[in-house]
């Protein structure tokens, strides 16, 4: 969904979606942060689909906070 919003030029909606996911599932924050770290370290391949690591990786790769 995040990538869909980006493709449709809705980066703010993508950020809000990420914020909402983190608010609903705060216990996933460490995995989300790990995904962001992987992207920032230059890991080009996306982590396993449907994981918080993927959400973090995608948010970093797309330049979302």
LUMLUMDREN-2810 file (N, C-alpha, C; in Angstrom, 1 decimal):
<atoms>
<atom><aa>X</aa><ch>A</ch><at>N</at><xx>0.8</xx><yy>-1.2</yy><zz>0.0</zz></atom>
<atom><aa>X</aa><ch>A</ch><at>CA</at><xx>0.0</xx><yy>0.0</yy><zz>0.0</zz></atom>
<atom><aa>X</aa><ch>A</ch><at>C</at><xx>0.9</xx><yy>1.3</yy><zz>0.0</zz></atom>
<atom><aa>X</aa><ch>A</ch><at>N</at><xx>2.0</xx><yy>1.2</yy><zz>0.7</zz></atom>
<atom><aa>X</aa><ch>A</ch><at>CA</at><xx>2.9</xx><yy>2.4</yy><zz>0.8</zz></atom>
<atom><aa>X</aa><ch>A</ch><at>C</at><xx>3.4</xx><yy>2.7</yy><zz>-0.6</zz></atom>
<atom><aa>X</aa><ch>A</ch><at>N</at><xx>3.8</xx><yy>1.7</yy><zz>-1.3</zz></atom>
<atom><aa>X</aa><ch>A</ch><at>CA</at><xx>4.3</xx><yy>1.9</yy><zz>-2.7</zz></atom>
<atom><aa>X</aa><ch>A</ch><at>C</at><xx>3.2</xx><yy>2.4</yy><zz>-3.6</zz></atom>
<atom><aa>X</aa><ch>A</ch><at>N</at><xx>2.0</xx><yy>1.9</yy><zz>-3.5</zz></atom>
<atom><aa>X</aa><ch>A</ch><at>CA</at><xx>0.9</xx><yy>2.3</yy><zz>-4.3</zz></atom>
<atom><aa>X</aa><ch>A</ch><at>C</at><xx>0.7</xx><yy>3.8</yy><zz>-4.1</zz></atom>
<atom><aa>X</aa><ch>A</ch><at>N</at><xx>0.7</xx><yy>4.3</yy><zz>-2.8</zz></atom>
<atom><aa>X</aa><ch>A</ch><at>CA</at><xx>0.5</xx><yy>5.7</yy><zz>-2.5</zz></atom>
<atom><aa>X</aa><ch>A</ch><at>C</at><xx>1.6</xx><yy>6.5</yy><zz>-3.1</zz></atom>
<atom><aa>X</aa><ch>A</ch><at>N</at><xx>2.9</xx><yy>6.1</yy><zz>-3.1</zz></atom>
<atom><aa>X</aa><ch>A</ch><at>CA</at><xx>4.0</xx><yy>6.8</yy><zz>-3.7</zz></atom>
<atom><aa>X</aa><ch>A</ch><at>C</at><xx>3.8</xx><yy>6.9</yy><zz>-5.2</zz></atom>
<atom><aa>X</aa><ch>A</ch><at>N</at><xx>3.4</xx><yy>5.8</yy><zz>-5.8</zz></atom>
<atom><aa>X</aa><ch>A</ch><at>CA</at><xx>3.2</xx><yy>5.8</yy><zz>-7.3</zz></atom>
<atom><aa>X</aa><ch>A</ch><at>C</at><xx>2.1</xx><yy>6.8</yy><zz>-7.7</zz></atom>
<atom><aa>X</aa><ch>A</ch><at>N</at><xx>1.2</xx><yy>7.0</yy><zz>-6.8</zz></atom>
<atom><aa>X</aa><ch>A</ch><at>CA</at><xx>0.1</xx><yy>7.9</yy><zz>-7.1</zz></atom>
<atom><aa>X</aa><ch>A</ch><at>C</at><xx>0.3</xx><yy>9.3</yy><zz>-6.4</zz></atom>
<atom><aa>X</aa><ch>A</ch><at>N</at><xx>1.6</xx><yy>9.6</yy><zz>-6.2</zz></atom>
<atom><aa>X</aa><ch>A</ch><at>CA</at><xx>2.0</xx><yy>10.9</yy><zz>-5.7</zz></atom>
<atom><aa>X</aa><ch>A</ch><at>C</at><xx>1.3</xx><yy>11.3</yy><zz>-4.4</zz></atom>
<atom><aa>X</aa><ch>A</ch><at>N</at><xx>1.3</xx><yy>10.4</yy><zz>-3.5</zz></atom>
<atom><aa>X</aa><ch>A</ch><at>CA</at><xx>0.7</xx><yy>10.7</yy><zz>-2.2</zz></atom>
<atom><aa>X</aa><ch>A</ch><at>C</at><xx>1.7</xx><yy>10.3</yy><zz>-1.1</zz></atom>
<atom><aa>X</aa><ch>A</ch><at>N</at><xx>2.9</xx><yy>11.0</yy><zz>-1.1</zz></atom>
<atom><aa>X</aa><ch>A</ch><at>CA</at><xx>3.9</xx><yy>10.6</yy><zz>0.0</zz></atom>
<atom><aa>X</aa><ch>A</ch><at>C</at><xx>3.4</xx><yy>10.9</yy><zz>1.4</zz></atom>
<atom><aa>X</aa><ch>A</ch><at>N</at><xx>2.6</xx><yy>12.0</yy><zz>1.6</zz></atom>
<atom><aa>X</aa><ch>A</ch><at>CA</at><xx>2.1</xx><yy>12.3</yy><zz>2.9</zz></atom>
<atom><aa>X</aa><ch>A</ch><at>C</at><xx>1.2</xx><yy>11.2</yy><zz>3.4</zz></atom>
<atom><aa>X</aa><ch>A</ch><at>N</at><xx>0.3</xx><yy>10.7</yy><zz>2.5</zz></atom>
<atom><aa>X</aa><ch>A</ch><at>CA</at><xx>-0.6</xx><yy>9.6</yy><zz>2.9</zz></atom>
<atom><aa>X</aa><ch>A</ch><at>C</at><xx>0.2</xx><yy>8.3</yy><zz>3.3</zz></atom>
<atom><aa>X</aa><ch>A</ch><at>N</at><xx>1.3</xx><yy>8.1</yy><zz>2.5</zz></atom>
<atom><aa>X</aa><ch>A</ch><at>CA</at><xx>2.2</xx><yy>6.9</yy><zz>2.8</zz></atom>
<atom><aa>X</aa><ch>A</ch><at>C</at><xx>2.8</xx><yy>7.1</yy><zz>4.2</zz></atom>
<atom><aa>X</aa><ch>A</ch><at>N</at><xx>3.3</xx><yy>8.3</yy><zz>4.5</zz></atom>
<atom><aa>X</aa><ch>A</ch><at>CA</at><xx>3.9</xx><yy>8.5</yy><zz>5.8</zz></atom>
<atom><aa>X</aa><ch>A</ch><at>C</at><xx>2.8</xx><yy>8.3</yy><zz>6.9</zz></atom>
<atom><aa>X</aa><ch>A</ch><at>N</at><xx>1.6</xx><yy>8.8</yy><zz>6.7</zz></atom>
<atom><aa>X</aa><ch>A</ch><at>CA</at><xx>0.5</xx><yy>8.6</yy><zz>7.7</zz></atom>
<atom><aa>X</aa><ch>A</ch><at>C</at><xx>0.2</xx><yy>7.1</yy><zz>7.9</zz></atom>
<atom><aa>X</aa><ch>A</ch><at>N</at><xx>0.2</xx><yy>6.3</yy><zz>6.8</zz></atom>
<atom><aa>X</aa><ch>A</ch><at>CA</at><xx>0.0</xx><yy>4.9</yy><zz>6.9</zz></atom>
<atom><aa>X</aa><ch>A</ch><at>C</at><xx>1.0</xx><yy>4.2</yy><zz>7.7</zz></atom>
<atom><aa>X</aa><ch>A</ch><at>N</at><xx>2.3</xx><yy>4.6</yy><zz>7.5</zz></atom>
<atom><aa>X</aa><ch>A</ch><at>CA</at><xx>3.4</xx><yy>4.0</yy><zz>8.3</zz></atom>
<atom><aa>X</aa><ch>A</ch><at>C</at><xx>3.2</xx><yy>4.4</yy><zz>9.8</zz></atom>
<atom><aa>X</aa><ch>A</ch><at>N</at><xx>2.9</xx><yy>5.6</yy><zz>10.0</zz></atom>
<atom><aa>X</aa><ch>A</ch><at>CA</at><xx>2.7</xx><yy>6.1</yy><zz>11.4</zz></atom>
<atom><aa>X</aa><ch>A</ch><at>C</at><xx>1.5</xx><yy>5.3</yy><zz>12.1</zz></atom>
<atom><aa>X</aa><ch>A</ch><at>N</at><xx>0.5</xx><yy>5.1</yy><zz>11.3</zz></atom>
<atom><aa>X</aa><ch>A</ch><at>CA</at><xx>-0.7</xx><yy>4.3</yy><zz>11.9</zz></atom>
<atom><aa>X</aa><ch>A</ch><at>C</at><xx>-0.3</xx><yy>2.9</yy><zz>12.2</zz></atom>
<atom><aa>X</aa><ch>A</ch><at>N</at><xx>0.4</xx><yy>2.2</yy><zz>11.3</zz></atom>
<atom><aa>X</aa><ch>A</ch><at>CA</at><xx>0.9</xx><yy>0.9</yy><zz>11.5</zz></atom>
<atom><aa>X</aa><ch>A</ch><at>C</at><xx>1.7</xx><yy>0.8</yy><zz>12.8</zz></atom>
<atom><aa>X</aa><ch>A</ch><at>N</at><xx>2.6</xx><yy>1.7</yy><zz>12.9</zz></atom>
<atom><aa>X</aa><ch>A</ch><at>CA</at><xx>3.5</xx><yy>1.7</yy><zz>14.1</zz></atom>
<atom><aa>X</aa><ch>A</ch><at>C</at><xx>2.7</xx><yy>2.0</yy><zz>15.4</zz></atom>
<atom><aa>X</aa><ch>A</ch><at>N</at><xx>1.6</xx><yy>2.8</yy><zz>15.3</zz></atom>
<atom><aa>X</aa><ch>A</ch><at>CA</at><xx>0.8</xx><yy>3.1</yy><zz>16.4</zz></atom>
<atom><aa>X</aa><ch>A</ch><at>C</at><xx>0.0</xx><yy>1.9</yy><zz>16.8</zz></atom>
<atom><aa>X</aa><ch>A</ch><at>N</at><xx>-0.5</xx><yy>1.1</yy><zz>15.8</zz></atom>
<atom><aa>X</aa><ch>A</ch><at>CA</at><xx>-1.3</xx><yy>-0.1</yy><zz>16.1</zz></atom>
<atom><aa>X</aa><ch>A</ch><at>C</at><xx>-0.5</xx><yy>-1.2</yy><zz>16.6</zz></atom>
<atom><aa>X</aa><ch>A</ch><at>N</at><xx>0.8</xx><yy>-1.3</yy><zz>16.1</zz></atom>
<atom><aa>X</aa><ch>A</ch><at>CA</at><xx>1.7</xx><yy>-2.5</yy><zz>16.5</zz></atom>
<atom><aa>X</aa><ch>A</ch><at>C</at><xx>3.0</xx><yy>-2.0</yy><zz>16.9</zz></atom>
<atom><aa>X</aa><ch>A</ch><at>N</at><xx>3.0</xx><yy>-1.3</yy><zz>18.1</zz></atom>
<atom><aa>X</aa><ch>A</ch><at>CA</at><xx>4.3</xx><yy>-0.7</yy><zz>18.6</zz></atom>
<atom><aa>X</aa><ch>A</ch><at>C</at><xx>5.4</xx><yy>-1.8</yy><zz>18.9</zz></atom>
<atom><aa>X</aa><ch>A</ch><at>N</at><xx>5.0</xx><yy>-3.0</yy><zz>19.1</zz></atom>
<atom><aa>X</aa><ch>A</ch><at>CA</at><xx>5.9</xx><yy>-4.0</yy><zz>19.4</zz></atom>
<atom><aa>X</aa><ch>A</ch><at>C</at><xx>6.7</xx><yy>-4.4</yy><zz>18.2</zz></atom>
<atom><aa>X</aa><ch>A</ch><at>N</at><xx>6.3</xx><yy>-3.9</yy><zz>17.0</zz></atom>
<atom><aa>X</aa><ch>A</ch><at>CA</at><xx>7.1</xx><yy>-4.2</yy><zz>15.8</zz></atom>
<atom><aa>X</aa><ch>A</ch><at>C</at><xx>8.1</xx><yy>-3.2</yy><zz>15.5</zz></atom>
<atom><aa>X</aa><ch>A</ch><at>N</at><xx>8.3</xx><yy>-2.2</yy><zz>16.3</zz></atom>
<atom><aa>X</aa><ch>A</ch><at>CA</at><xx>9.2</xx><yy>-1.1</yy><zz>16.1</zz></atom>
<atom><aa>X</aa><ch>A</ch><at>C</at><xx>10.6</xx><yy>-1.5</yy><zz>15.8</zz></atom>
<atom><aa>X</aa><ch>A</ch><at>N</at><xx>11.1</xx><yy>-2.5</yy><zz>16.6</zz></atom>
<atom><aa>X</aa><ch>A</ch><at>CA</at><xx>12.5</xx><yy>-2.9</yy><zz>16.4</zz></atom>
<atom><aa>X</aa><ch>A</ch><at>C</at><xx>12.7</xx><yy>-3.5</yy><zz>15.0</zz></atom>
<atom><aa>X</aa><ch>A</ch><at>N</at><xx>11.8</xx><yy>-4.3</yy><zz>14.5</zz></atom>
<atom><aa>X</aa><ch>A</ch><at>CA</at><xx>11.9</xx><yy>-4.9</yy><zz>13.2</zz></atom>
<atom><aa>X</aa><ch>A</ch><at>C</at><xx>11.8</xx><yy>-3.8</yy><zz>12.1</zz></atom>
<atom><aa>X</aa><ch>A</ch><at>N</at><xx>10.9</xx><yy>-2.9</yy><zz>12.3</zz></atom>
<atom><aa>X</aa><ch>A</ch><at>CA</at><xx>10.8</xx><yy>-1.7</yy><zz>11.4</zz></atom>
<atom><aa>X</aa><ch>A</ch><at>C</at><xx>12.1</xx><yy>-1.0</yy><zz>11.3</zz></atom>
<atom><aa>X</aa><ch>A</ch><at>N</at><xx>12.7</xx><yy>-0.7</yy><zz>12.5</zz></atom>
<atom><aa>X</aa><ch>A</ch><at>CA</at><xx>14.0</xx><yy>0.0</yy><zz>12.5</zz></atom>
<atom><aa>X</aa><ch>A</ch><at>C</at><xx>15.1</xx><yy>-0.8</yy><zz>11.9</zz></atom>
<atom><aa>X</aa><ch>A</ch><at>N</at><xx>15.0</xx><yy>-2.1</yy><zz>12.0</zz></atom>
<atom><aa>X</aa><ch>A</ch><at>CA</at><xx>16.0</xx><yy>-3.0</yy><zz>11.4</zz></atom>
<atom><aa>X</aa><ch>A</ch><at>C</at><xx>15.9</xx><yy>-2.9</yy><zz>9.9</zz></atom>
<atom><aa>X</aa><ch>A</ch><at>N</at><xx>14.7</xx><yy>-2.9</yy><zz>9.3</zz></atom>
<atom><aa>X</aa><ch>A</ch><at>CA</at><xx>14.5</xx><yy>-2.7</yy><zz>7.9</zz></atom>
<atom><aa>X</aa><ch>A</ch><at>C</at><xx>15.1</xx><yy>-1.4</yy><zz>7.4</zz></atom>
<atom><aa>X</aa><ch>A</ch><at>N</at><xx>14.8</xx><yy>-0.4</yy><zz>8.1</zz></atom>
<atom><aa>X</aa><ch>A</ch><at>CA</at><xx>15.4</xx><yy>1.0</yy><zz>7.8</zz></atom>
<atom><aa>X</aa><ch>A</ch><at>C</at><xx>16.9</xx><yy>0.9</yy><zz>7.8</zz></atom>
<atom><aa>X</aa><ch>A</ch><at>N</at><xx>17.5</xx><yy>0.3</yy><zz>8.8</zz></atom>
<atom><aa>X</aa><ch>A</ch><at>CA</at><xx>18.9</xx><yy>0.2</yy><zz>8.9</zz></atom>
<atom><aa>X</aa><ch>A</ch><at>C</at><xx>19.5</xx><yy>-0.6</yy><zz>7.7</zz></atom>
<atom><aa>X</aa><ch>A</ch><at>N</at><xx>18.8</xx><yy>-1.7</yy><zz>7.3</zz></atom>
<atom><aa>X</aa><ch>A</ch><at>CA</at><xx>19.3</xx><yy>-2.5</yy><zz>6.1</zz></atom>
<atom><aa>X</aa><ch>A</ch><at>C</at><xx>19.3</xx><yy>-1.6</yy><zz>4.9</zz></atom>
<atom><aa>X</aa><ch>A</ch><at>N</at><xx>18.2</xx><yy>-0.8</yy><zz>4.6</zz></atom>
<atom><aa>X</aa><ch>A</ch><at>CA</at><xx>18.2</xx><yy>0.1</yy><zz>3.5</zz></atom>
<atom><aa>X</aa><ch>A</ch><at>C</at><xx>19.3</xx><yy>1.2</yy><zz>3.6</zz></atom>
<atom><aa>X</aa><ch>A</ch><at>N</at><xx>19.5</xx><yy>1.7</yy><zz>4.7</zz></atom>
<atom><aa>X</aa><ch>A</ch><at>CA</at><xx>20.5</xx><yy>2.8</yy><zz>4.9</zz></atom>
<atom><aa>X</aa><ch>A</ch><at>C</at><xx>21.9</xx><yy>2.2</yy><zz>4.7</zz></atom>
<atom><aa>X</aa><ch>A</ch><at>N</at><xx>22.1</xx><yy>0.9</yy><zz>5.0</zz></atom>
<atom><aa>X</aa><ch>A</ch><at>CA</at><xx>23.4</xx><yy>0.3</yy><zz>4.8</zz></atom>
<atom><aa>X</aa><ch>A</ch><at>C</at><xx>23.6</xx><yy>-0.1</yy><zz>3.4</zz></atom>
<atom><aa>X</aa><ch>A</ch><at>N</at><xx>22.6</xx><yy>0.1</yy><zz>2.5</zz></atom>
<atom><aa>X</aa><ch>A</ch><at>CA</at><xx>22.8</xx><yy>-0.2</yy><zz>1.1</zz></atom>
<atom><aa>X</aa><ch>A</ch><at>C</at><xx>22.3</xx><yy>-1.5</yy><zz>0.7</zz></atom>
<atom><aa>X</aa><ch>A</ch><at>N</at><xx>21.6</xx><yy>-2.2</yy><zz>1.5</zz></atom>
<atom><aa>X</aa><ch>A</ch><at>CA</at><xx>21.0</xx><yy>-3.5</yy><zz>1.1</zz></atom>
<atom><aa>X</aa><ch>A</ch><at>C</at><xx>19.9</xx><yy>-3.3</yy><zz>0.1</zz></atom>
<atom><aa>X</aa><ch>A</ch><at>N</at><xx>20.2</xx><yy>-3.7</yy><zz>-1.1</zz></atom>
<atom><aa>X</aa><ch>A</ch><at>CA</at><xx>19.3</xx><yy>-3.4</yy><zz>-2.2</zz></atom>
<atom><aa>X</aa><ch>A</ch><at>C</at><xx>18.1</xx><yy>-4.3</yy><zz>-2.3</zz></atom>
<atom><aa>X</aa><ch>A</ch><at>N</at><xx>18.2</xx><yy>-5.6</yy><zz>-1.8</zz></atom>
<atom><aa>X</aa><ch>A</ch><at>CA</at><xx>17.1</xx><yy>-6.5</yy><zz>-1.9</zz></atom>
<atom><aa>X</aa><ch>A</ch><at>C</at><xx>16.2</xx><yy>-6.3</yy><zz>-0.7</zz></atom>
<atom><aa>X</aa><ch>A</ch><at>N</at><xx>14.9</xx><yy>-6.3</yy><zz>-1.0</zz></atom>
<atom><aa>X</aa><ch>A</ch><at>CA</at><xx>13.9</xx><yy>-6.1</yy><zz>0.0</zz></atom>
<atom><aa>X</aa><ch>A</ch><at>C</at><xx>13.9</xx><yy>-7.3</yy><zz>0.9</zz></atom>
<atom><aa>X</aa><ch>A</ch><at>N</at><xx>13.7</xx><yy>-7.1</yy><zz>2.2</zz></atom>
<atom><aa>X</aa><ch>A</ch><at>CA</at><xx>13.5</xx><yy>-8.2</yy><zz>3.1</zz></atom>
<atom><aa>X</aa><ch>A</ch><at>C</at><xx>12.2</xx><yy>-9.0</yy><zz>2.8</zz></atom>
<atom><aa>X</aa><ch>A</ch><at>N</at><xx>12.1</xx><yy>-10.1</yy><zz>3.5</zz></atom>
<atom><aa>X</aa><ch>A</ch><at>CA</at><xx>10.9</xx><yy>-11.0</yy><zz>3.2</zz></atom>
<atom><aa>X</aa><ch>A</ch><at>C</at><xx>9.6</xx><yy>-10.1</yy><zz>3.2</zz></atom>
<atom><aa>X</aa><ch>A</ch><at>N</at><xx>8.7</xx><yy>-10.5</yy><zz>2.2</zz></atom>
<atom><aa>X</aa><ch>A</ch><at>CA</at><xx>7.4</xx><yy>-9.8</yy><zz>2.1</zz></atom>
<atom><aa>X</aa><ch>A</ch><at>C</at><xx>6.6</xx><yy>-9.9</yy><zz>3.4</zz></atom>
<atom><aa>X</aa><ch>A</ch><at>N</at><xx>5.8</xx><yy>-8.9</yy><zz>3.6</zz></atom>
<atom><aa>X</aa><ch>A</ch><at>CA</at><xx>4.8</xx><yy>-8.9</yy><zz>4.7</zz></atom>
<atom><aa>X</aa><ch>A</ch><at>C</at><xx>5.5</xx><yy>-9.0</yy><zz>6.1</zz></atom>
<atom><aa>X</aa><ch>A</ch><at>N</at><xx>6.6</xx><yy>-8.3</yy><zz>6.2</zz></atom>
<atom><aa>X</aa><ch>A</ch><at>CA</at><xx>7.2</xx><yy>-8.2</yy><zz>7.5</zz></atom>
<atom><aa>X</aa><ch>A</ch><at>C</at><xx>7.4</xx><yy>-6.7</yy><zz>7.9</zz></atom>
<atom><aa>X</aa><ch>A</ch><at>N</at><xx>7.6</xx><yy>-6.4</yy><zz>9.1</zz></atom>
<atom><aa>X</aa><ch>A</ch><at>CA</at><xx>7.9</xx><yy>-5.0</yy><zz>9.5</zz></atom>
<atom><aa>X</aa><ch>A</ch><at>C</at><xx>9.2</xx><yy>-4.6</yy><zz>9.0</zz></atom>
<atom><aa>X</aa><ch>A</ch><at>N</at><xx>10.2</xx><yy>-5.5</yy><zz>8.8</zz></atom>
<atom><aa>X</aa><ch>A</ch><at>CA</at><xx>11.4</xx><yy>-5.2</yy><zz>8.2</zz></atom>
<atom><aa>X</aa><ch>A</ch><at>C</at><xx>11.2</xx><yy>-4.6</yy><zz>6.8</zz></atom>
<atom><aa>X</aa><ch>A</ch><at>N</at><xx>10.3</xx><yy>-5.2</yy><zz>6.0</zz></atom>
<atom><aa>X</aa><ch>A</ch><at>CA</at><xx>10.0</xx><yy>-4.8</yy><zz>4.7</zz></atom>
<atom><aa>X</aa><ch>A</ch><at>C</at><xx>9.4</xx><yy>-3.4</yy><zz>4.8</zz></atom>
<atom><aa>X</aa><ch>A</ch><at>N</at><xx>8.5</xx><yy>-3.1</yy><zz>5.7</zz></atom>
<atom><aa>X</aa><ch>A</ch><at>CA</at><xx>7.9</xx><yy>-1.8</yy><zz>5.8</zz></atom>
<atom><aa>X</aa><ch>A</ch><at>C</at><xx>9.0</xx><yy>-0.8</yy><zz>6.1</zz></atom>
<atom><aa>X</aa><ch>A</ch><at>N</at><xx>9.9</xx><yy>-1.1</yy><zz>7.0</zz></atom>
<atom><aa>X</aa><ch>A</ch><at>CA</at><xx>11.0</xx><yy>-0.2</yy><zz>7.3</zz></atom>
<atom><aa>X</aa><ch>A</ch><at>C</at><xx>11.9</xx><yy>0.0</yy><zz>6.2</zz></atom>
<atom><aa>X</aa><ch>A</ch><at>N</at><xx>12.3</xx><yy>-1.0</yy><zz>5.5</zz></atom>
<atom><aa>X</aa><ch>A</ch><at>CA</at><xx>13.1</xx><yy>-1.0</yy><zz>4.3</zz></atom>
<atom><aa>X</aa><ch>A</ch><at>C</at><xx>12.5</xx><yy>-0.1</yy><zz>3.2</zz></atom>
<atom><aa>X</aa><ch>A</ch><at>N</at><xx>11.2</xx><yy>-0.3</yy><zz>3.0</zz></atom>
<atom><aa>X</aa><ch>A</ch><at>CA</at><xx>10.5</xx><yy>0.4</yy><zz>1.9</zz></atom>
<atom><aa>X</aa><ch>A</ch><at>C</at><xx>10.4</xx><yy>1.9</yy><zz>2.3</zz></atom>
<atom><aa>X</aa><ch>A</ch><at>N</at><xx>10.2</xx><yy>2.2</yy><zz>3.6</zz></atom>
<atom><aa>X</aa><ch>A</ch><at>CA</at><xx>10.1</xx><yy>3.6</yy><zz>4.0</zz></atom>
<atom><aa>X</aa><ch>A</ch><at>C</at><xx>11.4</xx><yy>4.3</yy><zz>3.8</zz></atom>
<atom><aa>X</aa><ch>A</ch><at>N</at><xx>12.5</xx><yy>3.7</yy><zz>4.1</zz></atom>
<atom><aa>X</aa><ch>A</ch><at>CA</at><xx>13.8</xx><yy>4.3</yy><zz>3.9</zz></atom>
<atom><aa>X</aa><ch>A</ch><at>C</at><xx>14.2</xx><yy>4.4</yy><zz>2.4</zz></atom>
<atom><aa>X</aa><ch>A</ch><at>N</at><xx>13.9</xx><yy>3.4</yy><zz>1.7</zz></atom>
<atom><aa>X</aa><ch>A</ch><at>CA</at><xx>14.2</xx><yy>3.4</yy><zz>0.3</zz></atom>
<atom><aa>X</aa><ch>A</ch><at>C</at><xx>13.4</xx><yy>4.5</yy><zz>-0.5</zz></atom>
<atom><aa>X</aa><ch>A</ch><at>N</at><xx>12.2</xx><yy>4.7</yy><zz>-0.1</zz></atom>
<atom><aa>X</aa><ch>A</ch><at>CA</at><xx>11.4</xx><yy>5.7</yy><zz>-0.7</zz></atom>
<atom><aa>X</aa><ch>A</ch><at>C</at><xx>11.5</xx><yy>7.1</yy><zz>-0.1</zz></atom>
<atom><aa>X</aa><ch>A</ch><at>N</at><xx>12.4</xx><yy>7.2</yy><zz>0.9</zz></atom>
<atom><aa>X</aa><ch>A</ch><at>CA</at><xx>12.7</xx><yy>8.5</yy><zz>1.5</zz></atom>
<atom><aa>X</aa><ch>A</ch><at>C</at><xx>11.6</xx><yy>9.0</yy><zz>2.4</zz></atom>
<atom><aa>X</aa><ch>A</ch><at>N</at><xx>10.8</xx><yy>8.1</yy><zz>3.0</zz></atom>
<atom><aa>X</aa><ch>A</ch><at>CA</at><xx>9.8</xx><yy>8.4</yy><zz>4.0</zz></atom>
<atom><aa>X</aa><ch>A</ch><at>C</at><xx>10.4</xx><yy>8.4</yy><zz>5.4</zz></atom>
<atom><aa>X</aa><ch>A</ch><at>N</at><xx>9.9</xx><yy>9.2</yy><zz>6.3</zz></atom>
<atom><aa>X</aa><ch>A</ch><at>CA</at><xx>10.4</xx><yy>9.1</yy><zz>7.7</zz></atom>
<atom><aa>X</aa><ch>A</ch><at>C</at><xx>9.6</xx><yy>8.2</yy><zz>8.5</zz></atom>
</atoms>
